[in-house]
């Protein structure tokens, strides 16, 4: 299987340009043939962690819809001001979608497709979809999920309905920049890839990930962002695999320029550190943005499973031709999913309005900065 994936990665170079042209529609209407070139300008990219609707979350969305359907928009209203103001906003959709009321939480998730509409309404432009739950309902789950995202205008990367789609690249417009979004997972909880569909879910393979990043660059991407579903659940610290893979990926370069510009980590259920590795920002784990009551590996309810961060990075265009786009400002926003209210809370905003959540906010901050990111300029957004 690895050999097949490497062949696909190498084949990407030949087909990515066509794939990018087919997919790159969102936020690109201003580019008209024959017009004068637009001067490059910087952009802000916002990214957030796992959307993992447990049964209680699904029930809350039904309540918010008045018992007719599901409405997830109120859950995300608290972060809409941050998300919608970004030039590009990326989420992580950890689960697949069910059909005709066939929805379920843990352990085999099937979420209502209306969550895609809510993410788009909040301001998200795309989601990574490669996760350990990507095959909870086989190929049908992937198809329903990506179909719903397409209807909502929400882009996606990491899973595919066809080999041609798997070979294409998701390129989004952020200001004047073209941003490639790639997504991979460590595994699929033992669920086998569908017969004859080894391309259905992107599995972690360093050689393949680097080849894909280089191919995306050759297809015209100015910035390459990798979403990686990895790490050890309930562990604040990144594990050895995360550390080693981050070093390898960020060290990869072509003609002296890094192949990857930003790495966004998910899966661990808890916030993990941000770190600048080989000059490139890595978020080891953003935590769960939306999840029900979470129980850790020891079977105890663990409030950290409802804590997360939202990363915000300001990119500036190359100072001179041939140089890379660079991050000039790195920030994080601490978040909390309030189980009682069924809402994602921007902790800084809530504290400024009188909520006594300083201890939660400070714990998240300490974890995020635990590997020296403050010295490299990471700040907690006000």
C-alpha positions in Angstrom: 0.0 0.0 0.0 2.9 2.4 0.8 4.3 1.8 -2.7 1.0 2.6 -4.3 0.7 5.8 -2.3 4.2 6.9 -3.3 3.2 6.3 -7.0 0.2 8.4 -6.5 2.2 11.2 -4.9 4.6 11.2 -7.8 1.8 11.2 -10.3 0.3 14.3 -8.5 2.8 16.6 -10.3 1.2 15.9 -13.6 -2.4 16.3 -12.6 -2.4 18.9 -9.8 -2.6 21.9 -12.1 -5.8 20.6 -13.6 -7.1 19.6 -10.2 -6.4 23.0 -8.7 -8.1 24.8 -11.6 -11.2 22.7 -11.0 -11.3 23.1 -7.2 -10.0 26.7 -6.8 -13.3 28.6 -6.9 -13.8 30.0 -3.4 -12.7 33.6 -2.8 -11.2 33.8 -6.3 -13.9 35.7 -8.2 -11.8 38.8 -8.4 -9.2 37.3 -10.7 -10.1 38.1 -14.3 -8.1 37.3 -17.4 -6.5 40.2 -19.1 -6.6 42.5 -16.1 -3.5 44.2 -14.7 -1.5 42.1 -12.2 -2.6 42.6 -8.6 0.2 43.5 -6.1 0.8 40.8 -3.6 -0.6 41.5 -0.1 -0.5 39.6 3.2 -3.3 37.6 4.7 -4.4 36.1 7.9 -5.1 32.3 8.3 -7.1 31.0 11.2 -7.3 27.3 12.1 -9.2 25.4 14.8 -9.3 21.8 16.2 -11.5 18.7 16.1 -15.2 19.0 15.4 -16.4 15.8 17.1 -20.2 15.7 17.6 -21.1 13.2 20.4 -24.7 12.3 20.9 -25.2 15.1 23.4 -23.9 17.6 20.8 -26.3 16.2 18.2 -29.2 16.5 20.6 -28.2 20.1 21.4 -28.3 20.9 17.7 -31.7 19.4 17.4 -32.9 21.5 20.4 -31.5 24.6 18.8 -33.4 23.8 15.6 -36.6 23.6 17.5 -36.8 19.8 17.1 -36.9 20.0 13.4 -33.6 19.1 11.9 -30.3 20.3 13.4 -28.8 23.8 13.8 -25.2 23.9 14.8 -24.8 27.7 14.1 -25.5 28.8 17.7 -22.7 26.5 19.0 -20.2 28.4 16.9 -21.5 31.9 17.2 -19.0 32.8 19.9 -16.0 32.3 17.6 -17.7 33.7 14.5 -16.1 37.2 15.0 -12.6 35.7 14.9 -13.2 33.2 12.2 -15.1 35.4 9.8 -12.6 38.2 9.8 -9.8 35.9 8.6 -8.8 35.9 5.0 -8.7 32.1 5.2 -10.2 29.9 7.9 -9.7 26.1 8.3 -11.4 23.6 10.6 -11.0 19.9 11.2 -14.1 17.7 10.5 -13.2 14.5 12.4 -16.4 12.6 11.7 -18.4 11.5 8.7 -22.0 12.4 8.1 -25.1 10.1 8.3 -28.2 10.2 6.2 -32.0 10.4 6.9 -31.7 10.7 10.7 -29.2 7.9 11.0 -26.9 9.8 13.3 -24.7 8.5 16.1 -21.9 9.6 18.5 -19.1 7.5 20.0 -17.7 5.0 19.0 -18.7 5.0 15.3 -19.7 8.6 14.5 -22.3 9.7 12.0 -23.0 13.4 12.3 -25.9 15.4 10.8 -24.8 17.1 7.6 -26.1 20.4 8.7 -22.9 20.9 10.6 -21.2 21.7 7.3 -23.7 24.6 6.8 -22.9 25.9 10.2 -19.2 25.8 9.7 -19.6 27.7 6.4 -21.9 30.2 8.0 -19.4 30.8 10.8 -16.8 31.8 8.2 -14.8 28.6 7.6 -13.6 28.1 4.1 -12.4 24.5 4.3 -11.8 21.5 6.6 -9.3 18.7 6.9 -11.2 15.4 6.8 -8.4 12.7 7.3 -8.9 11.3 10.8 -9.2 8.0 12.6 -13.0 8.2 12.2 -12.9 8.8 8.5 -14.0 5.3 7.8 -16.6 4.9 10.6 -19.2 4.4 7.8 -17.0 3.2 5.0 -16.9 4.8 1.6 -20.6 5.9 1.9 -19.7 8.0 4.9 -17.0 9.8 3.0 -19.2 10.4 0.0 -22.1 11.8 2.1 -19.6 14.0 4.0 -17.9 15.5 1.0 -21.2 15.9 -0.9 -22.6 17.9 2.0 -19.5 20.0 2.2 -19.7 20.8 -1.5 -23.3 21.8 -1.1 -22.4 24.2 1.8 -19.5 25.7 -0.2 -17.0 24.2 2.3 -13.7 23.0 0.8 -12.1 19.7 2.0 -8.8 17.8 2.0 -7.8 14.4 3.3 -10.5 12.0 2.0 -11.8 11.4 -1.5 -14.7 9.9 -3.5 -12.6 9.0 -6.5 -9.0 8.5 -7.4 -9.1 11.6 -9.5 -10.3 13.6 -6.5 -7.5 12.0 -4.4 -4.9 13.1 -6.9 -6.2 16.7 -7.1 -5.1 19.3 -4.6 -7.2 21.7 -2.6 -6.1 25.2 -3.3 -7.8 28.2 -1.7 -7.5 31.9 -2.2 -6.3 34.0 0.7 -6.0 37.6 -0.5 -3.6 37.4 -3.5 -2.1 34.1 -2.3 -2.9 30.6 -3.3 -2.8 28.3 -0.3 -2.7 24.5 -0.7 -4.4 22.5 2.1 -3.2 18.9 2.6 -4.5 16.5 5.2 -3.3 13.1 6.7 -4.1 10.8 9.5 -2.1 8.2 11.5 -4.8 5.6 10.9 -8.5 4.7 10.8 -9.2 2.8 14.0 -8.5 -0.5 12.3 -11.2 0.1 9.7 -9.8 -1.1 6.3 -9.7 1.1 3.3 -12.6 0.2 1.0 -11.7 -2.5 -1.6 -10.0 -1.0 -4.6 -10.0 2.5 -2.9 -6.5 2.7 -1.3 -6.8 6.5 -2.1 -10.0 7.1 0.0 -8.1 8.4 3.1 -4.7 10.0 3.2 -2.5 8.1 5.6 0.6 9.5 7.2 3.7 8.7 5.1 6.6 11.3 5.3 7.8 10.6 1.8 4.3 10.9 0.4 3.6 14.1 2.4 6.7 15.8 1.2 6.1 14.7 -2.4 2.5 16.1 -2.2 3.7 19.4 -0.8 6.3 19.8 -3.6 3.7 18.9 -6.2 1.3 21.4 -4.7 4.0 24.1 -5.0 4.6 23.1 -8.6 0.9 23.5 -9.2 1.1 27.1 -8.2 0.6 27.2 -4.4 2.3 30.1 -2.7 1.8 28.6 0.7 1.4 24.9 1.7 -0.4 24.0 4.9 -0.5 20.5 6.3 -3.2 19.2 8.7 -2.0 16.1 10.5 -4.2 13.9 12.7 -1.5 12.5 15.1 -0.3 12.3 18.7 -1.2 10.5 21.9 -4.7 11.0 23.3 -4.9 13.0 26.6 -1.2 13.8 26.6 -0.4 17.5 26.8 3.1 17.0 25.5 3.8 16.0 21.8 5.0 12.4 21.6 8.1 11.2 19.9 6.4 10.5 16.6 5.1 14.1 16.4 8.4 15.6 17.3 10.3 13.5 14.8 7.8 14.0 12.0 7.6 17.7 12.6 11.4 18.0 12.3 11.5 15.9 9.1 8.7 17.8 7.4 9.9 21.2 8.3 13.5 20.4 7.2 12.3 19.4 3.7 13.2 22.1 1.2 13.5 22.6 -2.6 16.0 25.1 -4.0 16.6 26.4 -0.5 13.0 27.1 0.3 10.9 25.0 2.7 8.3 22.8 1.1 5.8 23.2 4.0 4.8 26.6 5.5 2.6 25.6 8.4 1.5 22.4 10.2 -1.8 22.1 12.1 -2.2 19.1 14.5 -5.3 17.4 15.8 -6.5 14.2 17.5 -5.1 14.3 21.1 -8.4 15.8 22.5 -6.3 18.3 24.6 -4.5 21.4 23.6 -0.8 20.9 22.9 2.2 23.1 22.4 2.9 25.5 19.5 6.6 25.4 18.4 8.7 26.9 15.6 10.7 24.1 14.1 13.3 24.7 11.5 11.7 28.2 11.0 8.2 26.8 10.4 5.3 27.0 12.9 3.9 23.7 14.1 0.8 23.3 16.2 1.1 19.9 17.7 -2.5 19.8 18.8 -5.3 22.3 18.8 -7.7 20.3 21.0 -11.4 19.5 20.4 -13.4 22.6 19.4 -16.7 20.8 19.6 -17.2 17.5 21.6 -19.5 16.1 24.3 -18.5 15.1 27.8 -15.0 13.6 27.4 -13.5 10.7 29.4 -9.8 10.1 29.4 -7.9 6.9 29.1 -8.5 6.1 32.8 -12.3 6.4 32.4 -12.6 9.7 34.3 -14.4 12.7 33.0 -11.7 15.2 31.9 -12.6 18.8 31.2 -9.4 19.2 29.1 -11.4 17.4 26.4 -13.5 20.5 25.9 -10.6 22.9 25.8 -8.9 24.0 22.6 -7.1 26.8 20.8 -7.6 28.6 17.6 -4.3 29.5 15.8 -4.1 32.8 13.8 -1.1 33.5 11.5 -0.4 36.6 9.5 1.5 35.9 6.3 3.4 38.5 4.4 4.3 38.2 0.7 8.0 37.7 -0.4 10.2 40.7 0.2 11.9 39.8 -3.1 11.1 37.6 -6.0 11.9 33.9 -5.3 11.6 34.2 -1.5 8.9 32.5 0.6 5.8 33.9 2.1 6.6 34.3 5.8 4.6 34.4 9.0 5.0 37.9 10.6 2.6 37.4 13.5 1.6 34.2 15.3 -1.3 34.2 17.8 -3.5 31.8 19.6 -7.0 32.2 21.0 -8.0 29.9 23.9 -11.4 28.3 23.6 -13.8 26.2 25.6 -16.8 24.2 24.6 -19.4 24.9 27.4 -21.2 21.6 28.0 -24.1 23.2 29.8 -24.7 26.0 27.2 -23.7 23.9 24.2 -21.6 26.7 22.9 -17.9 27.3 21.9 -16.6 30.1 24.0 -13.8 32.5 23.2 -12.2 32.5 26.7 -10.6 36.0 26.5 -13.8 37.5 25.4 -15.8 35.7 28.0 -13.4 36.7 30.8 -13.6 40.4 29.6 -17.3 40.1 30.1 -17.0 38.8 33.6 -16.8 35.1 33.3 -14.5 33.5 35.9 -12.6 31.3 33.6 -9.1 32.6 34.2 -7.8 29.3 35.5 -8.9 27.4 32.4 -7.5 30.1 30.1 -4.2 30.1 31.9 -3.8 26.4 31.9 -4.3 26.4 28.1 -1.8 29.2 27.7 0.9 27.4 29.8 0.5 24.3 27.6 0.7 26.2 24.4 3.8 28.0 25.4 5.5 25.0 27.0 8.1 24.5 24.3 9.3 28.1 24.1 7.0 29.5 21.5 6.8 32.9 23.3 10.5 33.4 22.6 9.8 33.0 18.9 7.0 35.6 19.0 3.8 33.6 19.7 1.3 35.7 21.6 -2.1 35.1 23.1 -4.6 37.1 21.1 -6.5 39.8 23.1 
